[in-house]
Amino acid sequence: MVVDYSIRNIQEQANDCKLCSGNGDDDYEQNIHCLTLSHSPPNANNKKYTLTCNNSMSDLPIINRTALEELRALDPDNPDAFLAEIINAYLNDTHQRLSDLEQCMAAGDMISFIRAAHTIKGTSANLGALSLRAAAEALEHTTRKDNIVPMELLEGVRSEFSKTEVELKALLPSG
């Protein structure tokens, strides 16, 4: 993923690396490992720099187990039932958001498409679904920037959700 930034924003943006945020690397010195910095030819007013994340979504775990344990801790009396309720709500909501993406794309409604991708990103971050969060963020960012749906990124969101769903369902009690 490549994004242009002015030089004064590079440290801030390294902290918000599109593929590394959410993995516990919250400071610039830790995140800079994944970034390549280059610059375009200078112009009279503003030199542009490019940050490239050298990680890929496949480098991220599908589920951050620490995030799930933190959710379990919110209901110490019945942590497994509480987590199961959250997982089921997340899976149902994400299925709906994926359907929304399809409907918005068919209708040419880019604002609602971006909102649905943003919702998937946020709910996935809250649950610790790191690879899906990164895929949804890439879809949201690119669609917002280019005002076109990048089909390969949409397919990436679908694929990451399938993997996430399998892992989360394996955590649910049987029956």
Order of alpha helices (4+ residues) and beta strands (2+ residues): beta-alpha-alpha-beta-beta-alpha-alpha-alpha-alpha-alpha
